[in-house]
Each structure stands twice: as C-alpha cells, then as structure tokens.
C-alpha cells in the first residue's frame, strides 16, 4: 500500500502522493463505469476495456468488446458521460455515438451528425436514463461570425435506432466564451448571456419554470457572466463561477485613437475584468434571499483565509456520492513553468452542516509528469471514492476515503514550512 502523507498547513492540507499506474501504452481517455473501483478506456488493443485498481501499483484489464470498429480510438473527438445505467456506458466519437452493454457485451453504433460539413458532438448529457434520452450539442460552422452556432438536439435510442425529438439554438461558441447549458432533474437549462438569465425547457424545448432558474434570475443584480456551474448530485445547491463579460469589438474600438501604450493599458483593463472570477454558493431553496447567493472566493478574499486560488480555478466536479468537490488550481505548480497546462487538483469535503457547505481544502499531489501537457481526462470511481486523472501515459488515483482514515495522522507543519505547490 502506498505510504500516504497528509500535511496540515493551517488553512489547507496537502495529501501526497497519489497511486500511480502505468498501462504499458499511450492512453488519453478514462471514464466512469457502473463498476466499483474501475474506470473504462477505449485506448488499448482496439478494444473497450474496464481497468480495475487491484492495489496501489497494479491494474487488471477486463476486455468488454474488441475490434467492433476499425478504429475504436484514433484522431476523433470523444465526449464521455458519467454513470447513468447499471449495465450500459455511452460516449460520442466525433459525429457518432456508441452505447455499450457491458454485461451482454453488445455495442450500438449510431450516427448523430452526417455529412462532411455538419458539426461534431461537442457536449452530451443524459436527460432521462430510463428512456435512454440524451441531449447533444453540435457546433455548426457559421461563416458570418467568428465562432460556431450551437445546436442542442434531443435524441432517444431504442431498438438499435434513434429518434430526434427536437432542436434548439443555444448561442455561439467562440474562443473567448460560450454560454453554458446543463441538465438537472430531467430538465434542460440554458444560460442566455445577453439577458443574464437561465432558461428552462422540457424534452421538446417547451419553456418551463423551475425554482433553480427562478431564484437565479431574481438574484442577478450585479451578476456579470456565467462561466461554470456545478450542481450537487443530492443537495439543493450549486457552485457558480462568475466572470466578466468579454469585451466587444465596439468597446475596444473606443480606444483606437489612443497612442499604443495608453491603448494597451485601457484594453488590458477590460480583459482583466473579463478574467476576474468569483465563486458563489447558490442555494435556490434558501428562504432568506441574503443567504441564497453568497460569494465564497474572489480577489477580495476567500472563505479559506490564506488559501485563495483567485482567478486560476476551473473544472468543478462533485463525486458521485456528493461528499467531495474537486477543482483545478492553475496558480500552483512550484518549479513547473506552465501552471495552466499542468494544474494542481484540489479536493474539498462537502458538509451540509457547515455554513457554506465546503470544508478544508486539500491540495492533491504530486500531479502529472513535469513534461505532461494538460490532463487528458478525469473521472471518479466508487467504493472507494477516488478521483482519477490520466496525463497521456500514467493514471493517477487519489483515494479520498483514505484521507478520512488518515485524518488523525496529519503532520502539523511549522509556520515557516515550505508548501511544495507555492
């Protein structure tokens, strides 16, 4: 068993190292499966496989289906779903969508976007697991703008065939920004940046009302722009990342007459505001409106005192059991030079008895090889609850159940102790 150490730095802990696993081959994608202590991958032996964590050093490979396509992996864009069935897994492959029954070892292959000039699947969510109904985001090329039109399609799969129920425009995706959308309680929520509102729809894109959207839309005074939202899997609260609105060409053109130096200073002010983040706790069922929408982290301060990721956090995700939050902190890499491409992961225990739900943060390390570029994929396992990350060659596993077991064995660090991630 790996010798895990937990170091107490006061406002946060550091838990290191993770379990590290080598598959013996290049691997980018790992994803959640309905099997305890396992993840899936489509990167090995032209097969769909389950990888079982036998201990802190070894993986056992279980082949579900091999050679069911000419290229099970390859130069495609993949999007993987969280666990939604106790027998099936599903993922998109550029313009296609695959549903695999891991018990019967049957693979369904569907075409979602046909034609050379049609968009690929950019995002996917489960709308109704019982009826196998999904929401697909396709980006259609728009030559008139610098970006892509986003189209949402509702598709149901049954008897090896698919039915498209409805389509709906969902804004434009650009390099700078795209309005987020998500599914919650079998409803589709789309953020409208122009109106700074959440819109709610059923599977036919008929407009609906919902307490989550109603509360958000009532509390938008001063709200700038929605970058990210993570909804807790069981409790009625979400974490919202707010950013500034990206400057328009019209706003930037106001400074065209200035000398280059002054113009750069003026435009940098707009860009800095767009990149300034605030993390909010959003409880839509909270009767006290003052406690419904609470800032937790901003440049002005943090609920964690001296630990403040400021403007460098992203990719918020809750564990399947709802007991943990993990996010990426790009402000810490020690000697690593590119913190945005090689971030540190931070885990936060969830406790509904706490005023703000979030416990003491734990920096997870060491993460990724020094020359690795971007986490290729992340996911979760159950029993134990573990956060999994793959960097292209290695798989890293942080057993967060072990943190609780080691909580009485923390090493209290002296005030002048050097944090390896500062």
N, C-alpha and C positions, 0 to 999 in steps of 0.2 A: 504494500500500500504506500502511496506517495506520502511524504512527510510534509503535510500542510502546516503552514505557519500563519497566524493571524497577529498582525502588529497594530497596536492601538495608538493612533496619533491624536487622540482627543476628539476632534470634530469628525473624524472618519477612521476607518480601519483599512489595512492593506492585507489581502489574502493571497498568498502565493506559495508555490507555483501551481498552475493547473495540471491536470493529467494531459499528457501529450501522446498522440497516436499517429503512427505512420502507416498508410495503406500500401506502400510499396509502389505507388504510381501517382501521376498527377491527378489531382481531384479538386474540383471547384465547388461542387454543389452537394450540400447535405440538407435534408429537410425532415420535418416531423412525420412520424408514422404512428399508427394506433397500436404500438407495442411498447411495453415498458422497457426503459434502459436501451433503446435502439433509436437510430436515425436511418433514413433512407438515402440512397445516392443512385444516380444514373450514369456515373462516370467510369465504372470499372467493368472490363471484359464485355463491353457492348451489351450490358445487362442492367436490369433494375434489381438492386440489392438492398438488403437490410444489414446494417452494421451494428453488432451487439458489443457493448462495452463489457468485456469479461472481467477486467480489473483495471488498474491504473496504467497498464502498459500494453495490453493486448486487445485487438478487435477480432471478433468472429464474424465472417461474412456468410450471409444466407441469401442465395440466389432466388429471386421471385420468378423472373422470366428473362430469358436470354435470346438475343438475335430476333426479337419481334419487329424490329425495324432495321433498315440498312445501317442507320446511324442512330443509336439510342441516345448518344450525346453528340457533340460536334459544335460547329460555329452557329449556334442558334441562340435566341433569347429565351430563357426559361423563367417562368414565374411559378412558385410553389405555394400551395395552400397549407394552412395549419391543419391539425387533425379535425376532421368533420364527420368521420364514419368509423365504426369499429372493424370494418372489413376492407374499405376502399381508400386509396390515395389518388390524388389528381394533380396534374400540373399542365401548364401550357408550354408549347415548344414553337416559338415564333408565331406562325399562323395556325398552329394546330393545338389540340387539347387531348390529353390522354387520361383515361380513368382505368385504374388497375385494381382488381380484386386480389388482394394479397393472400387470401385463403384459397380461392379457386384458381388463382394464377391466370386469370383472364384479363386481357388488355383490350380496351376500346380505343380506337384512334379516330378522332373527329377533325374535320377542317372547319375552322372558325372564320378565317379570312382568306378567301380565294382570290387569285389574280395577282399579277406581278406588281400592280400599283396600289394594292389595298394595304391597309396598315397591319402591323403585327399586334399581338396581345401585349399590352403594356402593364396591365394590372388585372387582378381577378379576386373575387370574393365569393363566399358561399352565402346564398340568400335563404335557401330552405334545404336542409340536408335530407329531409325525408323524401322530398320530390326531386332531389338532385337538380336543383335550380341554382344557377350561378349568375353573377354579374361580371361582364367582361368589359374592360376599357381598351378600345382600339384607337390609335392615333392616325388620323387621315391627313395626308400631306396637303397643306394649304399654301399655294404659291403666292397668295396675296399678302401674307403676313409672315413674320419671322417666327414660325412655330408650327404646331400641328393642332388641328381640330381634334378634340377628344370626343369620342362617341362611346356611350355606355349601351351595351346590349344585354338583355335578359334572355338567357338560354336554358332550356330544360332538356335533360338527357334521359331517355327511356327506350328500352328495347333496341339498343345499339343505334338509335337515331337521335336527332336533336330538333328542337322546335324553338325558333326565335319569337319571343313574346312581344318585345317592344324595344325601341331605341330612343335615346335621348342625348342631346348635346350636353357636354359638360365642360365648356370653356376651351381655352387654348393652352397647350403645353409649350413653354419656351425654355431656353437655357436658364433663364433667371428664376422663373416661378411657374407653378401650375396649381390651380385650386384643388385641394384635397377632397376626396369623397370616401365614404366608408359605409359599411352595413352594420346595423345594430338592431337586434330583436326583429329580424325579417323585414326591415325597412331600409331604404336607401337614403343616405344623407349626402347632399352635395353643397359644398361651400361656394357661395356667389361672392366673389371678391368685390365686384362693383357695388353691390348692396351691403356688403359685410354681413351676410346672413346665411344661415343654414336652411336649405330647402329639403323637404321630406317627401318621399314617393313610395308607392307600393310597387309590385312587380310589373304593373302595366304603366308605370310612371304617372299614375294618377296622384295629384298632390294630396298630402295628408298633413295632419298636425301631430306633434309629439312633444311631451314635456321637455325633453332634452333640447330640441330646437327652439321651443318657445322661450325657455329660460335663457339660452344663448342669445337669442335675438333681442330680448329685453335688456340684457346686460352689456350691450355693445358700446356704450358711451366711452369714447376714447380708445376703443379697440382698433388696432391698426390693420393687421392682416394675419390670417390663419396659416401657419406653416405646417403644423403637425398636430394630430390629436390621437391619444391612446386611451381607449375606454377600458375600464377594469372589467374582467370577464364575469364577475358575480356581483360586485357592489356598484351602486348608482353614483359613480363619479368618474371623471376623466381628467387626464393631464393634457393641457393645451400649451403648445409652443406658439407664441405670437412673435411676429417680425414686422418690420416696417414695410410699407409698400415700395416696390421697386420704382425708381424714377422713370417717368415717361420721356419720350423724345421732346415733347413740348416743354417740360420742366427743365430739361438740360439745355435746350436752345436759348433759354433766357440769359445764359452766361456766355454765349458765343462771342459777344462783343468785348469781353474782358481779356486782358493780357493772359498768356498761357499759365503763368504761375497762379494768378488770382482765380482763373477759371478752374484749375485743378483743385484748389482749396475749396471752392464753392461746390463743385460736383462731388468731391470726396465727402462733404458733409451729408449730401443726400444718400450716397452709397453706404456710409457708416450707419445712418439711421435705418436704412433698409436691412442691414445686417444685425442690428441690435435686437436681442431676443429677451423675452420674458416668459417664464414658466408659470402657468396658473393651475391651481386646483379648482376644478369646476364640478360642483355638486348641484345638479339641476332639481333635486327634490328637497333641498335645504329650504325650510320656510323663511329663514332670516336672509333677506336679499343681500345684506352686507357680508354674509358668510358663504354666499353661493359661488362667488368668483373671487378667488384670493391669490395674489401674486406670491410665488414661492422663491423664485430666483430671478434676479435681474442685475444690471450693473450697479444698482443701488445697494444690493445686499442679498443675503441668502439665509434660508432657514437653517442651514448647516454652518452658520458663522463663518469661520475662516476658509471653509471649502466652498468655493463658488466657481462653477465652470463657465460663468459669464456668457459669452456668445459662441461657445465651442462645443455644444452638446447637440445630439440628434439621435434619431432611430430609437425612440422609446418603445419598449416592448414589455408586456406583462407575461409572467409564467402562466402555464395553463391552469394551475391551481389558484392563481391570483395572489400568491404570497410574496412575489418578488417583482420588482421593476428592474430592468437593465437598460442602460443607455450608453452611447459612445461619448467620451470626453476627448476632444481633439486638442486640448490645451496642455496635455501631459504626455511627454514621451522621453523625458530625461535626455539622453545623448542622441536619440533618434531625431533626424532633422525634419521629417515631414509628418507632423502630428495629425494632419487632416487625413492622410492616406494610411496612417498606422496608429489608430487611436487606442486609448486605454478604455476598457469596458468597466462600468461602474454598476454595482448591484445595490439595490435599496430594498430592505424588507418592508412589506406593507402591513400596517397595523391599524385597523379601523378605530382603535381606542385612542390613538394619538390625535392631537388637534388637527394636524394636516395629513394624516394617513401615512406619511413617509418616515421611516426610521433612519438610523445612522447609516450613511453610505459606506460602501466597501469597494475600494479600488481592486480590480481583479488583474493579477499579473503573474508572470510576465506574458504579454500577449504578442503573438506574431513574431516571425523572424525579422531581423533587422532590415533585410533587403526585400521583404514582402511588400506588395503594393495593394492596399485595400483588403479588408475582409471580404472574401469571395462569397461567403454565405454564413448565416447564423440561424440557429433554431433552438428548440428546447426538447428535453426528454422528461419522462415521468418515472417515478419510483426507481432511482431518486430524481428529485427535481434538479436538473442540471442545465446550465447554459452552454451551448455548443457553438464553436466558431471554426471555420475552415479558411486557411490562408492560401490554398493552392497546392501545398504539399503536406501540411500537417493539420490534424484535427485537434482542437483544444477543448477540454471539458472541465468546467468548474462545477463541482458537486456542491450545490448550495445547502443541501441538507447537512453536509459535513461542517459548514460554518456554524450551524446551531450546536453541533456536537462539540465544536472546539471553542464555543463562546466563553467557557470558563477557563480556557487555557491561553488567553491572549497575552502577548508580550507588551507591557506598557512601555512605550518609547519615551526617552527623556526629552525635554523641551528642545534641545539642540540637535536631536537626531535628524539625519537627512532622509527625506522621503525619496525613494528611488524614482518617483514619477514627477518630481518637481524640476 
